[in-house]
Structures are given as structure tokens and as C-alpha cells.
């Protein structure tokens, strides 16, 4: 694609992309809600600046496809979708170059070298648990306590205290690389019990949609995640 055939993103598309990147991951319901909110806001500004909305997309799928046409060629990035939890769609921006280096660099901004080695142990443990599991639903969960204990497997010169392990795991949840098992939280009686369950050592965790979208090369090629157990991926093209 040449510059002559490339059109700038509409203001709606720019704002949608910003919101998606800030959130890391959006499910389909939230993404559509944000798109409607942005479209309504921009409609109020139409009389002040008509040019910003002349090429605005109407649907979420069209927005994603238009954004991808620009980002894939210009920046090596792409909005992709993974289907999990039955039929729920989750959207995120992923690097189209893939590769082990890209996957590992995903953690460089927020974690030091000790943290990153611990994270690799966590991911490998989850992958191994998936490979060794015979459950037909393909969702493997591990206890938060078991992840903390992985710090004992770190090789010199890497070290990790219990407090450090707790911080890393909590950060992975907040950044949406891991999530509390939906199966575990669904059986909780009320919000207070749910909160206690999620923070307890017994709480079960699983790979979150963001990990599948941004780390699939690392999980499959380097760690042995079963290819057939990956969730369904959707890509948005014009």
C-alpha cells in the first residue's frame, strides 16, 4: 500500500483505537458501547468540523478493518479478536511481526529481569497444565498459591520473595495477562465472598484473552501450548 492510497483514520476511529490500547482488552459489548459513545460525541461536533467525520465507519467491524488497513502497513500492529467463554469476543491490539522477542518485550516496561523470569515460569506452568489436562472444555486453572510457589524454581542469579511473587501475580491480573477463573467466581454466593475468593491463596487463575492474543507465538512455539487448544482467532480485513 502506498501513501497515495492510504487514508487517515477518522476521528471516531482514532478515539476508538486510543480507548482499546488504553484498556489492553475489550470484550465485544464494551467495545460497541464505547464506539456508540464516541460516535454520539462526534456527532455533536459535526457542525464545527465536518471533515473529521466524512470517512467515519458505522460498525465496530468496519472500524477495526479500517484501522487495521493503516496500522498493519505503517506500524506492524493489528486489532485481532479471540473467542472465549463460549461465544464472547475479546479485542486487542497485537504485533503482526510475532516472534519470541516481541512476546518477551511485552513485559519489559513494567517488570524487571527477576520478575520476567518468574513470569516465564508462570506461563510455562500454565502451558504444562494445559498439555497434561484431559478436560474437554480446554480451560485449565491453577491455584494462586501454586503460582507463588514457582519462585522456588528460579535459577541463579534470579530471586523472588513471597511478597515479590504476590506483586507480580497481582500485576499480571491487573494488566489482564491472567484472570480469576470464571468457573470459580461463578459459584460464589455474593460479592463479599467473591472478593475474598479472588484474593485468597486458593483462588484459581487462568490465561486471560490478552495472553492468547499477544503471546500466542511464545506459548505455542517456545512453551509447547497445544495448537489445537488455542481459542478461535478472528481478523478484521476490508
C-alpha positions as CSV (number, residue, x, y, z in Angstrom):
1,X,0.0,0.0,0.0
2,X,1.3,3.4,-0.9
3,X,0.8,6.7,0.8
4,X,-1.4,7.8,-2.1
5,X,-3.9,5.0,-1.4
6,X,-3.8,5.4,2.4
7,X,-6.5,7.5,4.0
8,X,-6.1,8.9,7.5
9,X,-8.3,7.4,10.2
10,X,-11.5,9.2,11.1
11,X,-11.6,10.9,14.4
12,X,-14.0,8.2,15.6
13,X,-11.5,5.5,14.6
14,X,-8.6,7.4,16.3
15,X,-10.5,7.7,19.6
16,X,-11.7,4.1,19.5
17,X,-8.1,2.9,18.9
18,X,-6.9,5.0,21.8
19,X,-9.5,3.6,24.1
20,X,-8.7,0.0,23.1
21,X,-5.0,0.4,23.6
22,X,-5.5,2.1,27.0
23,X,-7.8,-0.8,28.1
24,X,-5.5,-3.5,26.7
25,X,-8.5,-5.7,26.0
26,X,-12.2,-5.0,25.5
27,X,-15.0,-7.5,25.2
28,X,-17.4,-7.0,22.3
29,X,-20.1,-5.5,24.4
30,X,-17.8,-2.8,25.9
31,X,-16.2,-2.1,22.6
32,X,-19.5,-1.5,20.9
33,X,-20.7,0.7,23.8
34,X,-17.5,2.8,23.6
35,X,-17.9,3.1,19.8
36,X,-21.5,4.4,20.2
37,X,-20.4,6.9,22.9
38,X,-17.6,8.2,20.6
39,X,-20.0,8.5,17.7
40,X,-22.5,10.4,19.7
41,X,-19.9,12.8,20.9
42,X,-18.5,13.4,17.5
43,X,-22.0,14.0,16.0
44,X,-22.3,16.9,18.4
45,X,-19.1,18.4,16.9
46,X,-20.0,17.7,13.2
47,X,-21.1,21.3,12.5
48,X,-17.8,22.6,13.9
49,X,-15.6,20.2,11.9
50,X,-17.3,18.2,9.2
51,X,-14.0,16.8,7.8
52,X,-13.4,14.7,10.9
53,X,-16.4,12.6,10.3
54,X,-16.6,12.3,6.5
55,X,-15.0,8.9,6.5
56,X,-16.2,7.7,9.8
57,X,-17.1,4.0,10.0
58,X,-20.5,2.9,11.2
59,X,-19.9,-0.5,12.7
60,X,-17.3,-1.9,15.0
61,X,-16.2,-4.4,12.4
62,X,-15.8,-1.7,9.8
63,X,-13.8,0.5,12.3
64,X,-11.5,-2.4,13.1
65,X,-10.9,-3.2,9.4
66,X,-10.2,0.4,8.5
67,X,-7.8,0.8,11.5
68,X,-6.0,-2.4,10.6
69,X,-5.5,-1.2,7.0
70,X,-3.5,1.7,8.3
71,X,-1.7,0.1,11.3
72,X,-0.6,-3.2,9.7
73,X,1.4,-1.5,7.0
74,X,2.5,1.5,8.9
75,X,3.2,0.2,12.4
76,X,3.1,-3.6,12.2
77,X,0.1,-3.7,14.6
78,X,-3.3,-5.1,14.1
79,X,-6.6,-5.4,16.1
80,X,-7.5,-9.0,16.4
81,X,-10.2,-10.9,18.2
82,X,-10.3,-14.1,20.2
83,X,-13.4,-16.0,21.1
84,X,-13.6,-17.4,24.6
85,X,-16.1,-18.2,27.4
86,X,-18.5,-19.9,24.9
87,X,-19.0,-17.1,22.4
88,X,-17.7,-13.9,23.9
89,X,-15.4,-11.9,21.7
90,X,-12.4,-10.1,23.1
91,X,-10.5,-7.5,21.1
92,X,-6.9,-6.3,21.5
93,X,-4.0,-4.7,19.5
94,X,-1.4,-7.3,18.6
95,X,2.0,-7.1,16.9
96,X,1.8,-8.6,13.5
97,X,5.5,-9.5,13.4
98,X,5.0,-12.0,16.2
99,X,8.1,-13.9,17.4
100,X,9.6,-14.7,20.7
101,X,11.4,-11.3,21.1
102,X,8.1,-9.4,20.6
103,X,6.4,-11.5,23.1
104,X,9.0,-11.2,25.8
105,X,9.3,-7.4,25.2
106,X,5.6,-7.1,26.3
107,X,6.8,-7.3,29.9
108,X,9.9,-5.1,29.8
109,X,8.1,-1.8,30.6
110,X,6.6,-2.9,33.9
111,X,8.8,-5.7,35.2
112,X,12.5,-6.1,36.0
113,X,14.6,-9.1,35.0
114,X,13.7,-11.1,38.1
115,X,10.0,-10.5,37.5
116,X,10.3,-11.5,33.9
117,X,11.9,-14.8,34.7
118,X,9.2,-15.5,37.2
119,X,6.5,-14.6,34.6
120,X,8.1,-17.1,32.2
121,X,7.8,-19.8,34.9
122,X,4.1,-18.9,35.4
123,X,3.3,-19.1,31.7
124,X,5.2,-22.4,31.3
125,X,3.4,-23.8,34.3
126,X,0.0,-22.9,32.8
127,X,1.0,-24.3,29.4
128,X,2.2,-27.6,31.0
129,X,-1.0,-27.8,33.0
130,X,-3.0,-27.4,29.7
131,X,-0.9,-30.0,27.9
132,X,-1.4,-32.5,30.7
133,X,-5.1,-31.9,31.2
134,X,-7.8,-34.1,29.8
135,X,-10.7,-31.8,30.4
136,X,-12.8,-31.3,27.3
137,X,-13.5,-27.7,28.0
138,X,-9.8,-26.8,27.4
139,X,-9.8,-24.3,30.3
140,X,-7.1,-25.1,32.8
141,X,-6.9,-23.2,36.1
142,X,-4.2,-23.2,38.7
143,X,-4.3,-22.1,42.3
144,X,-2.8,-18.7,43.1
145,X,-0.7,-20.4,45.8
146,X,0.9,-22.7,43.2
147,X,2.0,-19.7,41.2
148,X,3.6,-18.1,44.2
149,X,5.5,-21.3,44.9
150,X,7.1,-21.3,41.4
151,X,9.5,-18.7,42.7
152,X,11.4,-21.6,44.2
153,X,12.2,-22.8,40.7
154,X,14.1,-19.7,39.7
155,X,17.7,-20.3,38.8
156,X,20.6,-18.1,39.9
157,X,21.0,-15.2,39.6
158,X,17.3,-14.7,39.7
159,X,15.4,-14.5,43.0
160,X,11.9,-13.7,44.2
161,X,10.4,-13.2,47.7
162,X,6.9,-14.2,48.5
163,X,5.9,-10.5,48.6
164,X,7.5,-10.0,45.2
165,X,5.7,-13.1,43.8
166,X,2.4,-11.7,45.1
167,X,3.0,-8.4,43.5
168,X,3.9,-9.9,40.1
169,X,0.8,-12.1,40.0
170,X,-1.4,-9.2,41.0
171,X,0.1,-7.1,38.3
172,X,-0.5,-9.8,35.7
173,X,-4.1,-9.8,36.7
174,X,-4.5,-6.0,36.6
175,X,-2.8,-5.9,33.2
176,X,-5.1,-8.6,32.0
177,X,-2.5,-11.3,31.2
178,X,-4.1,-13.5,33.8
179,X,-7.6,-13.6,35.2
180,X,-9.6,-15.1,38.0
181,X,-11.2,-18.3,36.8
182,X,-14.7,-17.6,35.6
183,X,-15.7,-21.0,36.8
184,X,-14.5,-20.3,40.3
185,X,-16.2,-16.9,40.6
186,X,-19.4,-18.0,39.1
187,X,-20.0,-20.3,42.1
188,X,-19.5,-17.6,44.7
189,X,-22.6,-16.7,46.7
190,X,-22.2,-13.0,47.0
191,X,-19.9,-10.0,46.2
192,X,-18.1,-10.1,49.5
193,X,-17.4,-13.8,49.2
194,X,-16.4,-13.3,45.6
195,X,-13.9,-10.6,46.6
196,X,-12.4,-12.8,49.4
197,X,-12.2,-15.8,47.0
198,X,-10.4,-13.8,44.3
199,X,-7.7,-12.5,46.7
200,X,-7.3,-15.8,48.6
201,X,-4.4,-18.2,48.2
202,X,-6.9,-20.8,47.0
203,X,-8.3,-18.6,44.2
204,X,-7.8,-20.2,40.8
205,X,-6.3,-18.3,37.9
206,X,-6.1,-18.9,34.1
207,X,-4.7,-17.3,31.0
208,X,-6.7,-14.2,30.0
209,X,-7.6,-13.3,26.4
210,X,-4.8,-10.8,26.2
211,X,-2.2,-13.6,26.7
212,X,-3.6,-15.6,23.8
213,X,-3.8,-12.5,21.5
214,X,-0.3,-11.1,22.3
215,X,1.7,-14.1,23.4
216,X,0.4,-16.9,21.2
217,X,3.8,-17.4,19.4
218,X,5.6,-17.7,22.7
219,X,3.0,-20.0,24.2
220,X,2.9,-22.4,21.2
221,X,6.4,-22.2,19.6
222,X,8.5,-21.9,22.8
223,X,6.5,-23.4,25.5
224,X,4.6,-26.1,23.8
225,X,1.0,-24.9,24.2
226,X,-1.2,-27.4,22.2
227,X,-2.1,-25.7,18.9
228,X,-5.5,-27.3,18.8
229,X,-6.3,-25.9,22.3
230,X,-5.9,-22.3,21.3
231,X,-9.2,-20.3,21.2
232,X,-10.6,-19.2,17.9
233,X,-9.0,-16.1,16.4
234,X,-10.8,-13.6,14.2
235,X,-9.0,-11.0,12.0
236,X,-10.6,-7.8,10.6
237,X,-9.9,-7.0,6.9
238,X,-11.5,-4.8,4.3
